[in-house]
Each structure stands twice: as structure tokens, then as C-alpha cells.
Amino acid sequence: QQYIPCVFLEFGIYYYTKSNEQMCDSVYVISLTVSPIPEKPQVTVTGVATLHSSYESGNQWFKDGVAIENATEASFTPTEDGVYYVTVSNGACYSEPSDAFRVKLSDDFVLGIDIEKGWNWISSNLTDDRHMVVMDFLSPISDNVERFLGFESEIIRDPKLGLAGNLKTISPTDGYLVYVNDYVNNQWEGTASEPAANPIQLKKGWNWIGYIPVCENSLEGALANLSPSEGDVIKDYDDFAVYTGNKWSGTLTTMKPGCGYMYFSDKETVFVYPSQRAYPYADEAMMAAGYDHGTPWNVVSHKYPYNMSIIAQIYVDGVLVPAGLYTIGAFVDEECRGIGEYVDDRLYMTVYGEIGDDAVVEFRAVDNIIRNEYPIAETVTFRNSLIGNVKAPLKMNISGATEVDMNVAGGYNIYPNPVRERLYVNGDIAMLMSVKVLASNGVILAETNNYTTEGLDVSHLYDGAYIAVLETETGVIVKKIVKMK
């Protein structure tokens, strides 16, 4: 039996004939029905944990990777803890699975916290009496705790008495600062607090708040019941976000159990965290292939209890440079206190320090291509506040950086833009030393040191904005590009 490959372009009746030794033709009839593979279903959540598929029929719901018997309706309400998703069938094949949701219905909860050596911001959502008494809560890690601070009271290690102070209880609504003398990982088993029974009261100004839900949630989802004001700020020890233009913008994108937060409110208000028990489940994220050059400085972070937030834009000779071209560090004397991270075209920087020491913070820049370091003219004084904002960012001016041509001079052109699969260069190719594509954080995601007319493959990149960098024998040329499917 011989198989003849054939490509069917549309549904219908197809015939195939083949002669044989008896001088007659064998006729094969193929009836082909072509149905497109269903698109990935979208899942929404209502109530506590009811999941809804974007398809009315053809659904199959799964729990922990196993199909649930008779769970084929558009909506499904779990009765057990687990990870749930749905696929859709057109009768012949299935779609790829929807995004998964972790469902946590029981109140039994294990609070696990990784506490770095030095200062950390933490909270507890456990409601058991033994976990709400400070000394009982700290007992598993008491040998490592040096200080434990609430907003108005604290516990401190006394050389003779051990841990002592006027902070007696832990509230699920509050955030706390803890200083430990070594890395600590501990799990507290207990009963989770109910968000509706623990409203978060915000006064005007800074507030130390805890996170009560049992699962990690996006910042928008976690604060869905809050009506923020323009300019409100929320931050944890390492990241922050600002409410502007009716949305949150910044490096803080999720909230999770065990973390403590500081919230700057423009007004007195009260909110409760959502009572839902189904949350988007983030498995290990798939990262675009690339080469991480690392950071040029070692940041001293957990040495200090507090931080300040900065939103900036970077200029060279009065010209705004694309996000990702320079890595920016904050310094007090020779100690690096923070490294900026780009979100869209703004630089968000968390700078660590001690409130009240009036430290002068200076800034330095390293270009992510040549790796030269440059001073920045501006300085600020450390304080617990936001410097700059999305609409009026702090301007940082790099001094002495002359190698980069922001106007794409020299007769070179980068195309197509937007790009889908391959990026090409027009110009004197013989003068090209390298072509690189950088993410907004400065990571090189695609590069070649031997450019040919076949171009540079960028098909693996996610959709979004990048910068293309041409290193030539006469200088560096930069251009913004957009990747699209």
C-alpha cells in the first residue's frame, strides 16, 4: 500500500484514482470536513468561586489536570480546593486549555514567609489566638528576631530580657517591619481570616497594611473594592505602584499572603479585600530567550527598614532616550541603594534608607551596550515619599554620554517596524559590528555579531516595544521598534 501525500485546502468530497495491472482504475473517495480548532476559552469569576467559560457549549472542565465527570456546562462551581481550567471541543478536536485558576475554599491555611537577613515587611492573615499574640507568633523564629515594629509600637531584643516591648498583638489588617539576624523560612498553620470581617481603614497619609486573602492576586484584583485617588501610592519592600489615569502603574503588580505593604492615601477611606476564592494561577512564567547581562552594582537593600519611590525619565544632551538603553543606580556615597526598572517609558526606582538621616542620593548610569558608566547631574534627599510622577517624572540628565545617536543617522534604516519575524538593516553593512534587540530592562533578547541579508530573527519575542541597537565602527545607533504577531 502506497501513501500519496495531499494537501486539502477546504472541506468537500475528494477522489483519488490509481491504475493497476488489470487495466482498471481503483477509485478512493474521501469525504473531508474541515473545522477550525476552537480558540482558547476565556474564564471569568463571579461570586466566591464560580468559573465561567466564554463558550456556551463544548466545554470540559479539569481539576489538577484531570477531566471532571459531567462538568461540561459553560459555568462550573468547584467544591474542592485545586487548580481548575477548561478546554472546548468542536466535536473533532480540543482547544488549548484556558488560563488556570487556583481555588482555595477551605479556611485551613499554611502561611509561608521567606524572611531575608536584615529588614523585611510582613503581615499575617491568620486569625487563631496563638498567631495573633506577638510572642507566640514570633516563637518559631525568636532566636533570629532582633526587632519587630508596628506602626506605633515595637518589640526589640534586650541583652538580658530577650524580646520585649509594648507591641502585644498582630492584626491581619496591619503590616509590620521585622529585622532578623539570618535568613529565615517558616510556615505557620492556622485558620485564614475572612476579608469581609477585616476591613482596611486608611487614614490620610501613610498606612501600614496587611494582605488578608489566601491567594496571590493582581494589584487591580486585590484592590477592586477600593476607590483610589489620583496619586495614591502602594508599595512593598522592593516595588511600588502609583494610581494615575484610573489605573495602577509601576513595578508592583501583585499582592500576596505574608507580605506587608505601605499605602499612601489622599483621603480617609475604608475597603475590604475581595472574598472570592478563585484566583488566576501563575505557573512558572515562560521567559523570552535572551542573555541577561546582570546588574552593574550590588544593591544594599535589607540593611535598611524603609524605602523611597522615584519615577523618572532619562535624557542625554536634552534628548529623551528609550527605556532600556541605560541602567540607572542610586547611591549614597559608594553604597548602591537601588536600581531602576522601566515600565513603558518611565523609570521606576525603589531606593532603600533610613527615614530622618537626610542622606543625599546621587545617581549613575551604565549604558547596556558599551557598558560605560556616567554620572547623572540630579540628586535628591532620602525621605518616605514619591519623587516625580507619571505625568511629570523627575528628569535625570546623563553627563558625557556621546556614543549613542538617537536620530538613527549615518544612512542606516531598521525595518520593518512593526516587525513580526525578522528584522533587517539598510545601510553600509560592512561597517556593522553588531545588531542587538533589548528589552526595556536592558536585557539583550536577540543579537548577531555577523549581520547578513537574512536579517535578525525576532520571532521568539513577545508582542511589545523594544529597542534595536546598531553598533557601527563610527558609533552606536538606536531606534524603537514594535514586535507584533
MARDOTI-833979 format. One record per residue (C-alpha): x, y, z. Coordinates in pm, 1 decimal, decimal comma, m for minus. Layout:
residues N
> X / Y / Z
> X / Y / Z
...
end
This chain:
residues 485
> X / Y / Z
> 0,0 / 0,0 / 0,0
> 140,5 / 334,6 / m103,7
> 50,9 / 665,0 / 57,7
> 46,3 / 973,1 / m160,4
> 65,7 / 1299,6 / 35,5
> m200,8 / 1554,2 / m45,1
> m292,3 / 1892,6 / 98,7
> m665,0 / 1964,2 / 138,6
> m743,1 / 2334,4 / 137,0
> m1117,2 / 2318,8 / 212,6
> m1391,9 / 2077,2 / 306,5
> m1567,9 / 1866,5 / 42,0
> m1560,5 / 1532,7 / m145,1
> m1219,5 / 1430,8 / m286,0
> m1137,3 / 1148,7 / m532,3
> m809,5 / 967,7 / m588,9
> m758,8 / 714,4 / m870,7
> m473,6 / 472,0 / m938,9
> m428,1 / 229,9 / m1227,0
> m345,1 / m136,6 / m1163,6
> m230,7 / m443,9 / m1362,2
> m589,2 / m532,6 / m1458,3
> m610,2 / m208,7 / m1660,1
> m879,7 / m63,9 / m1441,5
> m869,8 / 219,3 / m1201,4
> m916,8 / 196,2 / m828,1
> m1121,7 / 488,0 / m702,4
> m1085,7 / 616,7 / m346,2
> m1344,0 / 856,7 / m213,1
> m1260,4 / 1086,6 / 80,2
> m1524,4 / 1298,1 / 245,1
> m1343,2 / 1576,7 / 431,9
> m1491,3 / 1811,6 / 687,3
> m1264,9 / 2094,8 / 798,0
> m1343,8 / 2256,9 / 1134,0
> m1117,6 / 2525,0 / 1275,8
> m955,2 / 2448,5 / 1609,4
> m1150,2 / 2640,0 / 1874,4
> m975,8 / 2941,2 / 2016,9
> m852,8 / 2928,9 / 2374,8
> m1151,2 / 2990,2 / 2606,5
> m1150,4 / 3285,8 / 2843,9
> m1254,6 / 3229,9 / 3205,3
> m1414,5 / 3483,2 / 3438,9
> m1503,6 / 3451,0 / 3805,8
> m1823,2 / 3556,3 / 3982,5
> m1926,3 / 3517,8 / 4342,9
> m1688,0 / 3325,5 / 4564,1
> m1552,3 / 3079,9 / 4308,8
> m1787,9 / 3022,2 / 4014,9
> m1592,9 / 2987,8 / 3690,1
> m1745,8 / 3088,0 / 3355,7
> m1621,7 / 2982,9 / 3013,4
> m1652,4 / 3218,3 / 2717,7
> m1809,6 / 2927,7 / 2519,7
> m2172,6 / 2826,2 / 2566,1
> m2115,9 / 2462,3 / 2466,3
> m1841,1 / 2207,5 / 2409,6
> m1674,4 / 2272,3 / 2744,8
> m1479,8 / 2024,3 / 2955,5
> m1361,4 / 2138,4 / 3297,8
> m1048,6 / 1996,5 / 3461,9
> m922,0 / 1980,7 / 3820,2
> m549,5 / 1937,0 / 3877,2
> m510,8 / 1816,8 / 3518,3
> m788,6 / 1553,1 / 3531,9
> m1120,2 / 1588,6 / 3346,8
> m1416,5 / 1632,0 / 3582,2
> m1700,1 / 1392,2 / 3505,1
> m2015,1 / 1564,0 / 3370,9
> m1856,3 / 1909,1 / 3405,7
> m1940,4 / 2028,3 / 3056,2
> m2155,1 / 2336,0 / 3108,4
> m2048,0 / 2694,0 / 3043,9
> m2023,6 / 2757,0 / 3420,1
> m1870,2 / 2542,3 / 3691,2
> m1860,3 / 2592,3 / 4068,0
> m1581,2 / 2395,7 / 4239,9
> m1646,1 / 2227,0 / 4572,3
> m1284,7 / 2132,2 / 4645,9
> m950,7 / 2310,4 / 4658,5
> m744,3 / 2269,3 / 4343,0
> m628,4 / 2418,3 / 4014,3
> m905,1 / 2440,6 / 3752,7
> m920,4 / 2514,8 / 3380,4
> m1144,2 / 2440,9 / 3080,1
> m1097,6 / 2327,5 / 2721,1
> m1350,6 / 2345,2 / 2437,6
> m1426,3 / 2083,5 / 2172,3
> m1583,7 / 2130,6 / 1830,9
> m1658,6 / 1755,9 / 1809,9
> m1328,4 / 1669,4 / 1646,4
> m1054,1 / 1843,2 / 1842,1
> m996,8 / 2048,2 / 2156,4
> m871,7 / 2399,6 / 2208,8
> m566,2 / 2468,5 / 2417,2
> m652,6 / 2495,9 / 2788,0
> m776,4 / 2822,8 / 2931,0
> m571,1 / 3009,9 / 3185,3
> m577,7 / 2816,0 / 3511,5
> m736,4 / 2930,1 / 3838,5
> m634,3 / 2824,5 / 4186,6
> m939,8 / 2765,4 / 4408,0
> m898,0 / 2772,2 / 4786,9
> m1230,9 / 2709,6 / 4958,5
> m1119,6 / 2580,7 / 5298,1
> m1010,8 / 2818,1 / 5575,3
> m723,1 / 2592,5 / 5678,5
> m417,4 / 2782,7 / 5567,8
> m39,3 / 2748,8 / 5573,9
> 129,9 / 3088,4 / 5580,2
> 483,1 / 3053,7 / 5448,3
> 719,1 / 3353,1 / 5461,9
> 1075,8 / 3379,0 / 5337,4
> 1247,2 / 3640,9 / 5554,7
> 1577,9 / 3774,2 / 5426,9
> 1861,0 / 3863,1 / 5661,9
> 1802,0 / 4223,7 / 5764,2
> 1478,3 / 4422,4 / 5733,0
> 1156,2 / 4281,0 / 5582,7
> 792,3 / 4390,7 / 5551,8
> 549,2 / 4114,5 / 5651,4
> 188,8 / 4051,0 / 5752,8
> m19,0 / 3759,8 / 5882,9
> m372,6 / 3670,6 / 5771,7
> m417,0 / 3406,2 / 6043,0
> m699,0 / 3455,9 / 6291,4
> m606,6 / 3195,0 / 6555,1
> m540,3 / 3337,5 / 6902,9
> m198,1 / 3172,1 / 6916,7
> m93,9 / 3351,9 / 6598,0
> m235,1 / 3691,4 / 6694,7
> m23,6 / 3718,6 / 7011,6
> 309,8 / 3865,5 / 6904,6
> 532,6 / 3649,9 / 7124,9
> 350,7 / 3331,8 / 7020,1
> 372,2 / 3424,9 / 6652,3
> 744,8 / 3500,3 / 6681,1
> 830,8 / 3195,0 / 6892,1
> 933,8 / 2968,2 / 6597,8
> 1182,5 / 3233,4 / 6477,9
> 1255,9 / 3412,8 / 6806,4
> 1628,0 / 3327,4 / 6801,3
> 1664,3 / 3525,7 / 6479,7
> 1441,5 / 3825,3 / 6553,1
> 1613,3 / 4145,5 / 6665,8
> 1326,0 / 4395,7 / 6616,3
> 957,6 / 4371,9 / 6528,0
> 781,4 / 4701,8 / 6453,2
> 417,8 / 4801,1 / 6425,0
> 307,9 / 5147,4 / 6319,3
> 309,2 / 5281,4 / 6676,7
> 479,4 / 5015,6 / 6891,5
> 756,8 / 4756,0 / 6873,3
> 937,8 / 4454,7 / 7012,9
> 1317,0 / 4471,4 / 7049,3
> 1581,5 / 4226,5 / 7171,6
> 1720,4 / 4320,2 / 7510,6
> 2061,6 / 4171,7 / 7604,7
> 1920,7 / 4048,1 / 7937,9
> 1545,6 / 4012,7 / 7885,7
> 1538,9 / 3885,6 / 7526,6
> 1249,4 / 4007,4 / 7314,0
> 1045,8 / 4269,8 / 7496,6
> 832,4 / 4572,7 / 7420,5
> 485,5 / 4722,1 / 7403,8
> 364,2 / 4552,7 / 7082,0
> 129,5 / 4280,9 / 7208,7
> m91,1 / 4159,5 / 6923,3
> m78,8 / 4110,9 / 6548,1
> m375,6 / 4222,6 / 6339,2
> m447,3 / 4076,0 / 5992,3
> m523,4 / 4429,0 / 5869,7
> m178,2 / 4565,3 / 5956,7
> 169,1 / 4540,3 / 5808,1
> 485,6 / 4500,6 / 6017,5
> 860,8 / 4551,0 / 5988,3
> 1091,1 / 4276,7 / 6116,6
> 1469,8 / 4265,6 / 6143,3
> 1635,2 / 3920,7 / 6158,1
> 1998,6 / 3827,8 / 6202,0
> 1988,1 / 3547,9 / 5944,8
> 1770,1 / 3416,0 / 5662,8
> 1452,1 / 3256,2 / 5799,7
> 1191,3 / 3040,2 / 5630,0
> 893,9 / 2936,5 / 5838,5
> 539,2 / 2810,8 / 5794,3
> 254,8 / 2895,6 / 6031,1
> m50,7 / 2664,9 / 6013,7
> m383,8 / 2805,8 / 6116,8
> m718,0 / 2949,7 / 6010,3
> m733,7 / 3222,1 / 5747,9
> m912,5 / 3547,2 / 5827,0
> m1226,5 / 3641,7 / 5635,3
> m1166,9 / 3959,9 / 5431,4
> m1524,4 / 4087,1 / 5484,3
> m1476,3 / 4072,6 / 5861,8
> m1149,6 / 4266,7 / 5848,1
> m1198,4 / 4598,9 / 5666,7
> m884,8 / 4801,3 / 5596,6
> m915,5 / 5152,6 / 5736,2
> m697,4 / 5407,7 / 5560,2
> m620,5 / 5743,1 / 5712,8
> m490,6 / 6033,7 / 5505,3
> m117,8 / 5982,7 / 5456,3
> 86,8 / 5665,6 / 5501,1
> m68,4 / 5343,9 / 5631,7
> 89,2 / 5006,9 / 5712,4
> m148,6 / 4742,5 / 5579,6
> m158,2 / 4363,8 / 5563,4
> m289,2 / 4130,7 / 5291,6
> m578,1 / 3909,9 / 5405,2
> m683,7 / 3685,4 / 5109,6
> m544,0 / 3331,5 / 5091,0
> m408,1 / 3355,1 / 4736,7
> m191,9 / 3593,1 / 4539,4
> m390,5 / 3835,7 / 4323,8
> m316,7 / 4107,8 / 4074,7
> m293,4 / 4456,7 / 4219,7
> m609,7 / 4558,7 / 4033,7
> m794,6 / 4249,2 / 4156,1
> m678,5 / 4279,7 / 4516,0
> m781,5 / 4646,2 / 4535,5
> m1101,2 / 4608,8 / 4330,7
> m1316,4 / 4732,2 / 4622,2
> m1104,7 / 5041,4 / 4683,4
> m1169,3 / 5376,3 / 4516,1
> m818,7 / 5526,4 / 4497,9
> m743,6 / 5892,9 / 4438,2
> m510,4 / 6023,2 / 4170,6
> m158,6 / 5996,2 / 4309,1
> m223,0 / 5724,8 / 4571,1
> 81,4 / 5500,3 / 4621,7
> 114,5 / 5138,5 / 4734,9
> 449,0 / 4971,0 / 4791,6
> 612,5 / 4666,2 / 4943,5
> 977,8 / 4641,7 / 5038,8
> 1103,5 / 4624,2 / 4678,8
> 834,8 / 4758,5 / 4444,1
> 566,6 / 5024,8 / 4417,1
> 277,9 / 5143,8 / 4202,4
> 100,3 / 5477,7 / 4159,9
> m266,9 / 5530,1 / 4077,8
> m286,9 / 5763,1 / 3779,7
> m528,2 / 5796,4 / 3490,8
> m773,0 / 5549,6 / 3654,2
> m519,0 / 5266,7 / 3669,4
> m222,8 / 5141,3 / 3870,0
> 118,5 / 5182,7 / 3709,8
> 451,3 / 5062,2 / 3842,1
> 668,7 / 4765,5 / 3932,5
> 430,3 / 4632,1 / 4198,9
> 181,1 / 4419,3 / 4005,5
> 61,5 / 4156,9 / 4255,7
> m21,2 / 4124,0 / 4625,0
> 33,0 / 3801,6 / 4817,3
> m9,8 / 3649,6 / 5165,2
> 272,1 / 3714,5 / 5408,6
> 376,9 / 4046,0 / 5256,0
> 339,4 / 4378,2 / 5431,7
> 252,4 / 4695,4 / 5242,2
> 255,5 / 5069,7 / 5287,6
> m28,2 / 5269,8 / 5132,4
> m35,3 / 5647,4 / 5086,3
> m395,4 / 5763,4 / 5070,9
> m516,4 / 6107,1 / 4969,3
> m823,0 / 6066,8 / 5191,8
> m970,0 / 5870,9 / 5478,2
> m1149,3 / 5565,8 / 5346,3
> m1230,8 / 5201,1 / 5416,2
> m1216,2 / 4898,8 / 5186,9
> m1230,5 / 4521,2 / 5209,9
> m1033,8 / 4272,8 / 5005,0
> m1246,6 / 4058,9 / 4769,3
> m1398,1 / 3748,3 / 4928,4
> m1351,0 / 3542,6 / 4613,7
> m1164,7 / 3214,4 / 4649,3
> m1063,9 / 3164,0 / 4284,2
> m755,0 / 3340,9 / 4158,8
> m550,8 / 3330,0 / 3838,6
> m287,3 / 3061,5 / 3880,4
> 57,1 / 3166,4 / 3765,0
> 276,8 / 2868,5 / 3688,2
> 647,4 / 2929,2 / 3625,0
> 646,1 / 3205,1 / 3367,5
> 793,0 / 3134,3 / 3027,5
> 1058,1 / 3390,7 / 2952,5
> 1173,8 / 3500,9 / 2611,3
> 1515,2 / 3364,4 / 2519,4
> 1788,1 / 3613,0 / 2594,0
> 2113,7 / 3691,1 / 2761,3
> 2088,4 / 3860,9 / 3099,5
> 2387,0 / 4085,2 / 3146,4
> 2315,6 / 4120,0 / 3518,8
> 2326,5 / 4446,2 / 3709,9
> 2642,8 / 4655,3 / 3724,2
> 2617,8 / 4716,9 / 4100,8
> 2534,8 / 4515,3 / 4411,8
> 2235,7 / 4669,7 / 4587,2
> 2230,9 / 4703,1 / 4964,6
> 1863,1 / 4650,7 / 5038,6
> 1768,0 / 4463,7 / 5356,0
> 2019,4 / 4669,7 / 5552,4
> 1757,9 / 4946,7 / 5579,0
> 1396,8 / 4943,6 / 5707,8
> 1238,5 / 5194,6 / 5468,9
> 1239,8 / 5299,0 / 5106,1
> 1151,0 / 5591,4 / 4882,6
> 994,6 / 5583,3 / 4537,6
> 1109,1 / 5767,8 / 4226,4
> 955,2 / 5797,6 / 3878,1
> 1195,6 / 5943,3 / 3622,4
> 1288,4 / 5979,0 / 3258,1
> 1643,0 / 5971,9 / 3122,7
> 1795,9 / 6236,6 / 2896,0
> 2127,5 / 6270,1 / 2714,1
> 2212,9 / 6617,3 / 2584,4
> 1848,8 / 6716,2 / 2622,0
> 1722,0 / 6417,4 / 2419,2
> 1490,8 / 6162,1 / 2582,3
> 1644,3 / 5814,8 / 2549,4
> 1443,7 / 5490,7 / 2507,4
> 1369,0 / 5270,1 / 2805,6
> 1632,1 / 5000,3 / 2848,5
> 1927,5 / 5177,4 / 2692,2
> 2069,9 / 5272,6 / 3032,5
> 2066,9 / 5103,2 / 3372,4
> 2028,1 / 5361,4 / 3649,9
> 2157,1 / 5315,8 / 4005,2
> 2101,9 / 5522,5 / 4321,5
> 2397,8 / 5580,7 / 4554,9
> 2466,6 / 5721,4 / 4898,6
> 2842,6 / 5773,9 / 4896,5
> 2969,0 / 5449,3 / 4735,6
> 2679,3 / 5232,9 / 4855,0
> 2423,4 / 5135,2 / 4590,8
> 2077,6 / 5180,5 / 4741,3
> 1861,3 / 5081,9 / 4441,2
> 1845,3 / 5007,6 / 4067,2
> 1565,9 / 5138,4 / 3844,9
> 1324,4 / 4930,2 / 3639,3
> 1143,9 / 5056,3 / 3331,0
> 767,6 / 5037,8 / 3289,6
> 671,0 / 5163,5 / 2945,3
> 891,6 / 5472,4 / 2900,9
> 920,1 / 5561,4 / 3269,7
> 1193,1 / 5457,2 / 3513,6
> 1057,7 / 5331,2 / 3848,1
> 1317,0 / 5317,0 / 4124,1
> 1296,1 / 5196,4 / 4484,9
> 1573,5 / 5347,2 / 4699,7
> 1643,4 / 5199,2 / 5044,0
> 1734,4 / 5401,1 / 5351,6
> 1654,4 / 5526,9 / 5699,8
> 1393,4 / 5798,0 / 5749,4
> 1538,0 / 6104,4 / 5915,3
> 1903,1 / 6061,5 / 5818,3
> 1865,3 / 6317,1 / 5531,8
> 2103,8 / 6116,6 / 5313,2
> 2191,8 / 6275,3 / 4978,4
> 2112,5 / 6028,6 / 4698,1
> 2317,6 / 6051,9 / 4379,5
> 2261,3 / 5861,2 / 4055,1
> 2479,0 / 5685,9 / 3799,1
> 2405,9 / 5537,6 / 3456,9
> 2559,0 / 5244,9 / 3269,3
> 2477,5 / 5204,3 / 2901,8
> 2371,9 / 4848,5 / 2828,7
> 2568,9 / 4820,8 / 2503,8
> 2919,4 / 4952,1 / 2563,0
> 2891,1 / 4918,4 / 2944,0
> 3041,2 / 5260,0 / 3016,3
> 2943,0 / 5434,2 / 3340,8
> 2835,2 / 5800,2 / 3354,7
> 2733,6 / 6042,6 / 3630,9
> 2385,4 / 6195,5 / 3649,8
> 2354,1 / 6560,5 / 3739,8
> 2047,5 / 6543,1 / 3967,2
> 2047,8 / 6449,3 / 4337,2
> 1764,7 / 6405,1 / 4591,1
> 1735,0 / 6377,6 / 4968,9
> 1610,5 / 6045,8 / 5107,8
> 1259,6 / 6064,3 / 5255,4
> 949,0 / 5847,5 / 5271,0
> 774,6 / 5998,1 / 4969,5
> 724,4 / 5976,3 / 4596,3
> 955,1 / 6190,9 / 4383,3
> 823,0 / 6254,8 / 4034,4
> 505,9 / 6104,4 / 3893,7
> 382,2 / 5951,4 / 3571,6
> 268,2 / 6283,4 / 3425,9
> 568,9 / 6483,8 / 3549,3
> 861,2 / 6244,0 / 3603,2
> 1190,9 / 6352,6 / 3753,2
> 1431,9 / 6440,4 / 3472,3
> 1768,7 / 6268,0 / 3502,0
> 2040,0 / 6408,5 / 3275,6
> 2334,4 / 6183,4 / 3191,5
> 2663,7 / 6365,4 / 3156,5
> 2928,9 / 6274,5 / 2898,5
> 2746,9 / 6000,7 / 2704,4
> 2834,0 / 6079,8 / 2342,8
> 2848,5 / 5738,2 / 2176,1
> 2474,1 / 5698,8 / 2109,8
> 2299,2 / 5857,0 / 1811,8
> 1928,4 / 5884,8 / 1889,5
> 1841,0 / 6012,6 / 1543,8
> 1948,3 / 5697,5 / 1354,2
> 2199,1 / 5888,6 / 1145,5
> 2467,9 / 5753,0 / 916,4
> 2234,4 / 5633,5 / 641,6
> 2104,0 / 5330,2 / 833,6
> 1741,8 / 5223,1 / 848,0
> 1584,2 / 4942,6 / 1050,5
> 1277,1 / 4771,9 / 902,7
> 1003,1 / 4653,3 / 909,5
> 856,1 / 4836,6 / 1205,0
> 633,6 / 4686,6 / 1343,9
> 827,8 / 4361,1 / 1293,6
> 691,0 / 4008,5 / 1305,1
> 967,1 / 3756,6 / 1236,1
> 1290,0 / 3908,2 / 1101,5
> 1448,1 / 4249,4 / 1142,2
> 1655,5 / 4397,6 / 858,1
> 1905,7 / 4680,6 / 824,4
> 1962,1 / 4909,7 / 529,3
> 2295,8 / 5090,0 / 502,1
> 2667,1 / 5018,3 / 493,8
> 2652,0 / 4661,2 / 624,2
> 3032,0 / 4629,5 / 610,5
> 3054,7 / 4889,6 / 888,6
> 2815,8 / 4700,0 / 1120,1
> 2980,8 / 4540,0 / 1421,2
> 2661,5 / 4403,6 / 1580,5
> 2281,1 / 4427,0 / 1584,8
> 2102,9 / 4383,3 / 1917,9
> 1743,3 / 4396,0 / 2040,3
> 1696,6 / 4497,5 / 2404,0
> 1401,9 / 4467,7 / 2640,2
> 1303,3 / 4767,0 / 2849,8
> 1506,9 / 4629,9 / 3142,6
> 1825,0 / 4628,7 / 2933,8
> 1836,8 / 4252,8 / 2876,2
> 1962,1 / 4156,9 / 2529,8
> 1696,2 / 3930,3 / 2375,9
> 1835,6 / 3889,8 / 2024,1
> 2172,9 / 3972,8 / 1872,2
> 2417,4 / 3894,8 / 1596,4
> 2780,4 / 3992,3 / 1551,9
> 2776,8 / 3880,1 / 1190,3
> 2481,0 / 4052,3 / 1024,8
> 2379,5 / 3918,0 / 682,1
> 2099,7 / 3994,6 / 439,1
> 1895,1 / 3721,1 / 611,9
> 1833,0 / 3968,3 / 894,5
> 1791,3 / 3904,0 / 1267,5
> 1533,6 / 3653,2 / 1393,3
> 1298,4 / 3814,3 / 1648,8
> 1006,0 / 3574,1 / 1610,3
> 1051,6 / 3444,5 / 1967,1
> 986,0 / 3783,4 / 2127,5
> 655,8 / 3866,6 / 2292,0
> 445,7 / 4144,2 / 2140,9
> 552,0 / 4483,4 / 2272,0
> 803,9 / 4765,4 / 2246,3
> 1180,1 / 4707,5 / 2224,6
> 1489,0 / 4900,0 / 2120,0
> 1713,5 / 4796,8 / 1831,9
> 2080,5 / 4891,8 / 1864,5
> 2333,1 / 4904,0 / 1580,4
> 2698,6 / 4908,6 / 1678,8
> 2899,5 / 5051,7 / 1390,9
> 3265,3 / 5144,2 / 1352,1
> 3171,3 / 5507,9 / 1398,8
> 2923,3 / 5485,2 / 1688,2
> 2602,4 / 5337,0 / 1825,2
> 2262,0 / 5393,3 / 1663,7
> 1934,0 / 5334,8 / 1848,2
> 1574,6 / 5301,8 / 1730,1
> 1249,1 / 5199,9 / 1896,7
> 1073,5 / 4901,1 / 1738,3
> 744,3 / 4722,0 / 1799,5
> 701,9 / 4343,9 / 1782,0
> 367,3 / 4212,8 / 1659,1
> 231,5 / 3871,6 / 1566,1
end
